[in-house]
Amino acid sequence: MDKPRPTAMVTGSSGLLGQQVCTALAEAGFEVFALDRVGPPEPPKAHPQVHDIECDLADYANVHLAIDDVRKRVDAHLDTVVHLAAYYDFSGEDSPLYETVTINGTDRLLNALDDFQVDQFIFSSTMLIHKPCEVGQHIREEDPLEAKWPYPESKIETERLIRDGHPDVRSVFLRISGVYTDWGKQPTLVQQIKRIYEKDFQSHFFPGDRTAGQSPVYLDDVVDAIVRTVQRRSEIEPKTAILIGEPDPPSYGTLQDKIGELIHGRQWATMYVPPTVAKVGAAVTDKVSGGEAFIKPFMVAMADDHYALDISRATQLLGWKPQHNLLDHLPGIVQRLLDDPDQWYRKNGLEK
């Protein structure tokens, strides 16, 4: 008699990361229950071990219906839950959806799973919950937390909810850096490329330290880290936080120069502008654009923020190190833009 496949549940399964995680876990031998309120925008080829279930974390009754569906299939036992679903908005504005979806949605999910045996609960958090470090230093999991806008604040609150409100859950907090792909996708990177490609006047000015940077991580490396976390579920202590990202990010200045060379054949001249002036400029530009400008006044205060990561815990517990780095992928990302600007803009959710 064949041994039953281990079981995994993935929320946010239609997202960029969720689709890849579901497929990777299925190929690693898991029976995967993929929960999301909508299907993927570009459905991948169906995998026989991935089962789609509608689930809206903002709706109490809908969550319980989805979990009841899973219960019928797995006899109230899950080897792992990979919780990726959350609300995300790069405007910097607060939204009730942070509480409704990210915080209370997680609470609804865990309450619905209360009578399950769940061997592991992975929460996808962010490195941005940490206070930035100085250039030359690296952030560790024990370092201070400091959320500067609603998105990381919602992740801090959700980590606290899981840790304190559901203390018996065998939780793992993966604090992931900015995820990029062969097309770009990571919002600040994409916008930096876009401004230089369009020779936007703003692209020549920066209100911070050009030597600061923020850790990125390639999509495949994140998926690998999640699969490794699942495979080591019996070895990782509950309530463990693990930083996932490239340890030494390229600086803003390095990216500016490299992007300029790749697109226009020359380094991109970038001058310092005082933050007070930059805030006024960002506010005016946002007003004129009807609120559609990417650079918001709140971002100016974070221009100096440096996020380099000490990934020794990921290496020790998961045997994980990133196999890619952004500077190696940058030529391919830019070449896709040059080869087919319309498709590049579309893939990155931009209007041309």
N, C-alpha and C positions, 0 to 999 in steps of 0.2 A: 504494500500500500504506500502510495506517495505521501511524503511528509507535507502537511499544509504549508502554504507559503506564508511568511510573516506579513503582517498587515500594517499599512501606513495610511494616515489621513493627511491631506494637504489642503489648507485653505488658501484662498487667493489663487486658485489653480489656473485661472485663465490669463494671469499676468505674465509678463516677460520671464520672470524668474520661476513662477509657479509651473508653467508648462514644461520647462526644462527639468525641474525637480521631479515632477510626476513621471516623466519618461525615464529619467535616470534611476529612480527608485524601482520602477517596474523592471528595467533591464538588470537591476541588481538583485532581482528575485522577489520583490514585494508585490502584494496585491494592494493596489493604490485606490483610495477613495478620494476623488478630486472634487472639492467643494468650492463653489463660487456662485454669485448671483447672476452672472452672465457667462455665456460661452466665450471661448477665445475668438478674437477678431479675425484671425487667420487660422482656422482649425488645422492642427497637424494631423498626420495620418493616425487613425485610431490605433491605440495599443490595447491588445486584448486584456491586459492586466490593469488598465486604468478605467475607472468607473466614474462618470460624471454625475454629480448630485447637486441640484439647485440649493443654495443656502445664502440667505441674506442676513448677515450678522446684526443688522439694525432691527430685525424683526424677531421677537422672542418666539412666537409660534413657529415661524419658518425654521429657525435654528433647531427647535425640538423635533420638527418633522424630518429634517435632514439627518439628525443624529439617530432618530428612530429607524430610519432607512438603513443607516450603517449598522446599527445594533442587530438588525435581522440577518445581516450578512456575516458578521464577525463574532456573534455570541458575546458581545460586550467586552471584547478584549482588543486593544490596539497596541502593537509594538512601538509605534511612534506616531506622534502628531506633529506636523510641520506647519506652524501657524504663520502664514505670510500675509494674510489679508489685513489691510489697514487703510486709513484715509491719508492722502498725501496731497499737499497743495504748496506750490513753490511761490505763491504770492506773498507769503509772510503774514497774511491776515488770519486771525483766529476764525474758527468755524465750529459750530456745534457738532459737526460730523467727526471731529477728533474724539470727542467724548462718546458720541453715539456708536461709531464704528470701531475705532481703535481700542478705547478703554472699556466701555460697557459691552461692546461686541465680544471682546475677549472674555469678559465675565460671563456673558450669556453662554458662550461656547463651553467654558470650563464647568459651569453649573449643569449644562446638559450632559456633560461627560462624567458627572459625579459618580454614577453607579457603574462606570466602566473601569476595567483594569487598564490603565495607560502606563506603559513602561517608561515613556519619555515624552516630554512636551517641549518642543523647540520653538522659541519665540524669536522672530526676526526683528532685532532692534537695530540701532544705528550708532556708528562711532560718534555722531554729532551730539550725543548726550553728554560727552565728556567736555571738560574745559580745554580749550586749545593749549598746545604746548609751545615753548619757544623753539625757534629754528635751531636744529642740532639736537633736540631732545625727542623722545618717543613716548607716546601715551601708553600706559598700562591699564589693565582692567580695574585696579584698585585706586586709580587716580580720581580726582574730584569730578563730580558731575556738574554741568552748567548748561542748561538749555537756553538758547538765545532767541528762539522763535517757536511757534506752537507745535510744529512737527516733532522736533526732538523732545519737547516737553511732554507730548502725548506718549512717547516711547518710555520716558522715565516713569510716568504715572502708571503705565501698563506693566512695566517690570515690577514696580512696587506692588501693584494689585496681585500679580501672580505670586510674588514672593511672600507677601504678608496675608493676602486674602485667601490664598489657596496653598497653604504651607505644605500640604502632603503631596503636591504635584512634583514629580521628578523633572523639574524645569531646567532648561539650558537657554541662555541668552546669547545669541550670536549678534554681536555688534558690528554690522557690516558697513564697509566704506562705500563710496559712490560707484555704482555698477556701470560699466561701459561694455559695448559690443563692437563688432566690426563696422557698424554703421555710426557709432557714437553713443546715442541714447542718453548718456549721463547729461543732465540739463545744463550745468555750468560749462562743461566741456563743449557741448554742442553750440551753445550761445557764443562762446569765445571764438570758435571756428567760423560761425555765421558772421559775426561782426567783422572779422578780418577778411573773409571772402567778399563781403559786400562793401569793403573799405569804409565802414561806418566811422564817422568822426569820433564817436565815443571809444572806439577800439584803441585809440592812441593815448588814452588817459587811464590812470589807475590810482585810486586813493589809498594805497597801502604799500606794504613791503613786497617788492617783486621777488624776494627770495623765499617767501612763504608759499606753501602749497597744501593740497588736501589729498590724502591717500585715495587712490582709485582701486578698483579690482575688476578683473575681466569676468564676464558672466560665467564662463565654464569653470573658473576657479571657485566662484561662490557655490555653484552646484556641487563641485567636488567636496568642498568643506562641509556642506549640509549632509551629503551622503556619508562622509566619514563620521560625522557626528552621530548619525543614525546607526551606523555599523558598530560604533563603540558605546552604545546606549547603556550597557551594563557596567561600563568602567568609569563613566563621568559622574561625578558627585552632583546631587541635586543643587539647584540655584547657582550653577557655575556660569560665569560670563566669559565669553571668548571673543577677542577682536579678530576680525577677518578683513584683510586688505593688504595692499602692497606696502611694505614697511617704510620706504623712502620715496615720497611723492616727488614728481618733477615740480619745480617752482612755477609760479605764474609767469615770471619772466622767461624761463626756459620754454614754456609752452608757446608764449607769444612769438618768440624768435623762430621756433621750429615751425609753427603753423604758417607764419609769414613766408619763410623760405619755401615751404612745400607748395603754397598757393601762388605766391607772387615772385618767388625767386630771390627774396631778400629778407633780412631780419626786419621785424616790425617795430618801428620807432614807438616807444611807450614812455610817456612823461608822467611824473608824479603830479597829482592834483590834490589840494587840501580836502579832507573829508567834508568840511562845512560847505565848500563849493560843490563837491560831488553830490551831496545830499540834495542841494537846491536843484542841480541839474537833473538828477534822477526824478525828483518830484515833478519838475516842469515837463520832462519828457513823458512821464507816465500820465500826467494830466492831458497833454496834447494827444496822446495815443488812445485816450479813453480808457486808461487802466490796463492797456494791453502790453506795455513795455515790460521786458523781462527784468531789467535792473530796477529794483525797488529801493527807496531810501533806506530801509532797514538793512539792506545788504552792505551798504557802505561801511557801517560800523564793524562788519565782519571781514573786511578786506585783508586785514593783517592775520587772520586766524590761520594757524598752522596745525595740521593734523598729520603727523607721522606716527606710525604704530609699532609698538613692541609686540611682535606676533609669537613670542617664545611659548606662550601658553597653547596657542593653536598648534605649534610644532610639537610640543610635548604631548598634549592630550590626543591630537588628531593625526599626527604625522603629516601635517599640512603646511605647505609653503606655496605661494602663488607661482604658477609656471609661466606666467605672462607678465609683461610690463607695458605700461601705456605708451612710452616713447617708441617701443618697437612696433606697436599697432597703429600709431598715429599716421604714418605714411599711407597705410591702407585705408584708414578712415577718410583721410583727405582725398585720396585718389577716387574713392567712390563718389565723393561730392563732385569732383572735376569731371568724372566720366558721365554722370547722370544727376545733375543738380535737382531736377524735379523729384526723382525717386528718393534722393538723400533727404530733401526737405520733408517729403511725405513720410518717410520712415521715422523721422524725428519729430513728427507732429508739428511742423512749422508751415507757415504760409510764405510763399515766395513773392 
